[in-house]
Amino acid sequence: MTALATTRLRLGGRSRIARRPLALAGLGLGVLALVLVAGVAAGSVFVPPGDTLAILAHRLLGLDIPMTWSRAEEVIVVDLRLPRVLTAMTVGAGLAVAGATFQGVLRNPLADPYVLGTASGAALGAAIAVIVPVRTVFLEFGLLHGLAFLGALGAVFLVYRLSRVGGHGQMTSLLLTGYAVGSLLAAGLAMAMYLSGTNLRQIFSYLLGGFDAASWGRLATSLPLVLGASALVLMRARSLNGFLLGEEAAAHLGIDVRRERAILLGLASLATAAAVAVSGLIGFVGLVAPHVVRLAVGPNARLVLPLAALFGAILMIAADLAARLAGEIPVGVVTAVIGAPFFLVLLRRTRAGYEL
């Protein structure tokens, strides 16, 4: 083979690799549009996709379209299902970005958004809100959502501070501290559940996750937090790529390892806390979506983060739709059925020494 032919072959291979993220993004956007329409149209009352699109165009875009639908169908689409689907999309994207961030910073393929005790803190906060005889609502957020948000952030802050006691803040110390604090918070959750009495079902509902209480007001509160945190993480994609090479290599690249690690963990935790405050605890999305994308386009965080957000949103909308069609079962049950086999395969490959 001549040198010219070899060069053309290499350039052609690079061109195909460069086009892969664009093709994946185009495919993802198409699938996202389909599941969005399906999520709004399907349910106990089926609204034909044509009417669904017409209602959305009429209400959201102000287009003058002849009404072929009933007033009840319009209320179902705009006031009930659309905020639910958009909330699921927001939560899925936020958890996927947080999962990709934790996996990169901790250099652990099994890390998920709850690895630093976020889930335990949110669950304990929600349980405390259930047993406290105070009922208040602010911007459609009750005490449960507020304490879940504060509990998630508080748990991460506590883990990070305790892991720095020795002055090093190394990854092993961070993970072990997260496990210890998570276990302690789980004990507090068990006690709160024991004391909850007749309110135990409400706690279980939060632990299993779902979007049945989604509304425009809650979406307007959580969306800026999730999008803002995710955008700031994407802006630090260079630092995240540096962490994939190891902390010493990242430092040689001019990255302030301690500062960037704290910022990335804080932003990922903020996105996670904002997501679980409105949805409850929904697992495996933050584990599955980043790995699927990484298998397709490689480890570059500039590609992984936006594509993971896209496919995390698709997965969450599809899981919520499946949960509704199955009789309003918890969404966390659906994601567990999808994610647990993936996790077992991932664990097997990790033990065998393969890189994903």
Secondary structure, 3 states (H helix, E strand, C coil): CCHHHHHHHHHHHHHHHHHHHHHHHHHHHHHHHHHHHHHHHCCCCCCCHHHHHHHHHHHHCCCCCCCCCCHHHHHHHHHHHHHHHHHHHHHHHHHHHHHHHHHHHHCCCCCCCCCCCHHHHHHHHHHHHHHCCCCCEECCEEHHHHHHHHHHHHHHHHHHHHHCCCCCCCHHHHHHHHHHHHHHHHHHHHHHHHHCHHHHHHHHHHHHCCCCCCCHHHHHHHHHHHHHHHHHHHHCHHHHHHHHCCHHHHHHCCCCHHHHHHHHHHHHHHHHHHHHHHHCCCCCHHHHHHHHHHHHHCCCHHHHHHHHHHHHHHHHHHHHHHHHHCCCCCHHHHHHHHHHHHHHHHHHHHHCCCCC
